[in-house]
Amino acid sequence: MGSEPTGNGLVSSESGSDGRNGSSTLPRLLGVALGCRPLRFACTIALALVIGCIVFDPSPPDTSGSIFSIPAVEFAANIVMFLPVGAVARWWRPSMWRNVLVGLVCTVIIESVQGLFLPHRVADIRDIVANTSGALIGSVACWAIAGTLRRRDRP
C-alpha cells in the first residue's frame, strides 16, 4: 500500500506498512500545482500588476520620516519586492541565470520608464542592483526548495 500515485497525479494519504503515512503527499501535490499552466500564468499576471502599481505610480507616497527613507531599508525593500520575480521566473524556466536576466531586464525597463516618463520618480542604479539581487535570491531559494522536496520524495 503506502503512497501510490492515482490516475490524476494526486496521491493517497493512507498509511502503509512502512509507516510513512503519505510522507510524499505534499511534494507531489506541490508538483501538480506548480505544473498547472493556468495557475502559473495567473500568478505571473498578478505579480506584474502588483509590481506595476508600486513602481509606476506617478506620485509615490511620501516616505520622508518613515523607515523607508533610510537608504538601506529602501534597498532591502527593493530586494524583497523582486524575490517573487525570481521565483515565478524559475517556475517558467529552471535556469537560474536566465531568471536573473529576466529580473535585470524588467528592472532596466522599470527604471527607464520612471526616468523618462514619471517626473516625480527617480531612476537609480541601486534599484537595478537591488531588484536583480532579489530575482537572484528568489530563484536560488526556489532551486534549494525544489532540491529539498526531491530528496524528501525519494524512498
N, C-alpha and C positions, 0 to 999 in steps of 0.2 A: 504494500500500500504506500504510505508516505505522501509526498507532494508530487503528484504527477500532473503534467500538462493536460488540460482538457482541450476539446476541439476548438475553442475560441481563443486559445492562448493564455487563458487565466489558469490558475492552479487551485486545487482544493486545499483546505487547511486541516484536513483530517490528520490525526496523529498516527504515525506509522510505528512499526516495530523498532525503528531506530530512535524513537523518542524526540525527533526533531520538531514535531508539531507544526509543520508547514513553515520552517525557518526560511525557505527561499521564496515565500509568497511575496513579500514586499519588493525585493529586487525584480521579480518577474512582472508584478503589477506596474512598477515604475517603467519597466521596459516597454510594456504595452502602451502605457500612457504617453511616454516620450516618443514612441513610434507613430503616434496619431498625427498625421499631417495637418488636419484642420486645427487641432489644438496648438500645434507649433506655429501655424500661420496666425491664429488669433493672438497668441502671446507676443509674437513679433510686432503685429499692428498695435497692440495695447502699449507695448514698451515704446514704440516710436511716437505714439500720441502723447504719452506721459512726458518723455524727454523733450519732445517738440514744444509742449506747453510750457515747460520750465525754461528752455533756452531761447525760445523765440518770442517770449513776452516782451512787447516793445517798451514797457516801463516796468522793469523788475522791482520787486519790493525793496524798500529802504532797509538795508541791513546795518546802517550805522548804529553803533551802540549795542548791537546784538553779537552773539558769539560768532556769527558768520562774517563779521567784519575783521576777524583775526585771519591773516593770510593762511596759516597752517590749517585752520579749520575749514576754510573755503576750499583749499587744495584737497583735503581729505573728503569733503562732501562731493567734489567732482569725481574722485576715485570711486566712492560708493555709488554715485549715480550711474557709472558705467560698468559696474560689476555685472548687472544683468545683461548688458550688451555682449560681453564675452561669453556668458552662459548661453544665451539664445543663439549666438553665432556658432558656438560649439554644437548646439542642438542641430543646426543645419549641416555643418561640416566639422568633423572631428580633427581639423588641422589647427593646432594652436597658433601658428604663425599667420595663417590666413585669417583667423579670427582677430588677432591683434591688428592686422592690416585693415580689417573691417572697422574696428574701433578708431583707428587713426584716420581713415578716410571720412568716416562720419564726423569726427571731431573737426577736421580741417574744413569740411563743408559748413558745419555749425559756426565755427569761428569766422569763416569768410562771410557768411550771411550776416552775422552780428556786426562785423567790422564795416561792411559795405552798406547795409540797409537799415540797421537799427541804431539810430544816433545815441540812444541812452544806454546802449550796451557796449562793452569793451571787448575786443578780440585780444586774447592773451596767449602767449606761447605756453605759459604754465598750465593753462586749461588743456591744451593739446597733450602735454606730458601727463597730467593727472588723469584725463579721460582715457588715454591709451593705456596707461598703467592699470586703470580699473578694468578695462577689457581683458588685459593680460591676466590679472588676478582672477577674474571671473572664469576665464577659460581654463586656467590651471586648476582652480578649485573644482570645476566640473570634471576635469580629467581625473583628478585624485578621487573624487567621489565615485565615478564610474569604475575605476580600478578596484576600489574597496568593495563595491557591490558585486563585481565579477568574482573577486576572491571569496566573498561570503557565499556566493551561489554554488561554488564548487563543493563536491562531496568531501 
